[in-house]
């Protein structure tokens, strides 16, 4: 374990949940972060989840969906108890989370936001999410991800 863990890793340690760090070589030229993780780790894109920050009725909300899917903004708004959702600007997502794009983790964010994890996560024994920086994923049980994030589970992934 790194001497100075990311806030995401620190949140897992505090919660005393079992996890495995999965480092990979990040190409600084890529912007297809999820695809890079899938290829580098040789994983099913339905099992690797991306963390997206959206604004629901003016309030930031985190959506966690498979790399293989898109975030259904209408479904996210409904799951968060709102009416209208739009993707948050990258700078706003980075400022709120304390992470950089491509390394935004749903765990250990600077501000605790309402978090919705797509229900497909529960179909796997473990899933992958960012550990808080590009080039580092964490593998953990979906129930632990939901617990650490105090998340809700809902169908928020679209094709």
C-alpha positions in Angstrom: 0.0 0.0 0.0 1.2 3.5 -0.8 2.5 5.6 2.1 0.0 8.4 1.2 -3.2 6.7 0.0 -5.7 8.5 -2.1 -8.8 9.7 -0.2 -10.7 6.8 -1.9 -8.3 4.3 -0.5 -8.4 6.0 2.9 -12.2 5.7 2.9 -11.9 2.0 2.2 -9.4 1.5 5.0 -11.6 3.5 7.5 -14.6 1.3 6.5 -12.6 -1.9 6.9 -13.8 -3.4 3.7 -11.8 -5.8 1.6 -10.4 -4.5 -1.7 -7.6 -5.1 -4.2 -5.7 -2.3 -5.9 -5.3 -2.8 -9.6 -2.6 -0.4 -11.0 -2.2 0.0 -14.8 0.0 2.1 -17.1 -1.9 5.2 -17.9 -1.1 6.9 -21.3 -1.2 10.7 -20.6 -2.4 11.2 -24.2 -5.7 9.2 -23.8 -9.0 10.8 -22.9 -10.9 7.5 -23.2 -10.2 6.6 -19.6 -12.7 3.8 -19.2 -11.7 2.1 -22.4 -8.0 2.3 -21.3 -8.8 0.6 -18.0 -10.8 -2.2 -19.7 -7.9 -2.8 -22.2 -5.1 -2.5 -19.6 -6.7 -4.8 -17.0 -8.3 -7.2 -19.6 -11.7 -6.8 -17.9 -15.3 -7.0 -19.1 -16.5 -3.4 -19.8 -19.7 -4.2 -18.0 -17.7 -4.9 -14.8 -15.6 -1.7 -14.9 -17.5 1.3 -13.7 -17.0 5.0 -14.5 -17.8 7.8 -12.1 -19.7 10.7 -13.6 -20.8 13.9 -12.0 -24.0 15.5 -13.1 -26.2 18.4 -12.0 -29.7 17.4 -11.0 -32.0 20.5 -10.6 -28.8 22.5 -9.8 -27.3 20.1 -7.3 -24.3 17.9 -8.0 -25.0 14.1 -8.1 -22.6 11.2 -8.8 -23.6 8.5 -11.2 -21.6 5.2 -11.3 -22.2 3.2 -14.5 -20.4 0.6 -16.5 -17.8 1.7 -19.0 -19.9 -0.2 -21.6 -22.9 2.1 -21.0 -23.9 5.7 -21.0 -25.4 7.6 -18.0 -29.1 8.0 -18.6 -29.6 11.5 -17.3 -33.4 11.2 -17.0 -33.0 8.0 -14.9 -30.4 9.7 -12.8 -32.6 12.7 -12.1 -35.5 10.4 -11.1 -33.2 8.2 -8.9 -31.9 11.4 -7.2 -35.5 12.7 -6.6 -35.2 15.5 -9.2 -36.6 16.4 -12.5 -33.8 17.4 -14.8 -30.1 16.4 -15.1 -27.2 17.5 -17.2 -23.6 16.6 -17.1 -21.5 18.9 -14.8 -18.6 20.8 -16.4 -15.3 18.9 -15.9 -13.8 21.7 -13.8 -16.9 21.6 -11.5 -16.7 17.8 -11.2 -12.9 18.1 -10.4 -13.4 20.9 -7.9 -16.2 19.1 -6.0 -14.6 15.7 -6.0 -11.0 16.7 -5.4 -9.9 14.3 -8.2 -8.9 14.9 -11.8 -11.0 13.7 -14.7 -10.2 10.1 -15.5 -9.3 9.5 -11.9 -12.6 10.6 -10.2 -13.6 8.0 -7.6 -17.0 7.7 -6.2 -15.3 7.2 -2.8 -13.5 9.7 -0.6 -14.8 12.8 -2.5 -14.1 16.2 -1.1 -17.8 16.8 -0.8 -20.2 13.9 0.0 -22.7 14.0 -2.9 -25.8 11.9 -3.5 -24.4 8.9 -5.3 -26.3 6.5 -7.5 -24.7 3.1 -8.5 -26.2 1.4 -11.5 -28.1 -1.8 -10.5 -26.0 -3.9 -12.9 -23.1 -3.7 -10.4 -25.0 -6.2 -8.1 -24.7 -8.8 -10.9 -21.0 -9.3 -10.2 -19.0 -10.6 -7.2 -16.6 -7.6 -7.6 -16.5 -4.5 -9.7 -13.8 -2.0 -10.6 -13.9 1.8 -9.9 -11.2 4.5 -9.9 -9.1 4.5 -6.8 -8.7 8.2 -7.1 -6.0 8.7 -9.7 -5.4 7.8 -13.3 -3.6 4.5 -13.5 -5.1 3.0 -10.4 -8.4 1.1 -10.0 -9.8 -0.7 -7.0 -11.7 -4.0 -7.1 -14.3 -4.5 -4.5 -17.7 -6.0 -3.8 -20.6 -4.0 -5.1 -22.2 -4.0 -1.7 -19.1 -2.5 -0.2 -19.0 0.2 -2.9 -22.6 1.1 -2.1 -21.9 1.2 1.7 -18.8 3.3 1.5 -20.4 5.8 -0.8 -23.7 5.7 1.1 -25.2 5.2 -2.4 -28.5 4.3 -3.7 -28.8 1.6 -6.4 -31.0 2.2 -9.4 -31.2 1.6 -13.2 -29.3 4.6 -14.4 -27.3 3.1 -17.3 -28.5 3.5 -20.9 -27.2 2.1 -24.2 
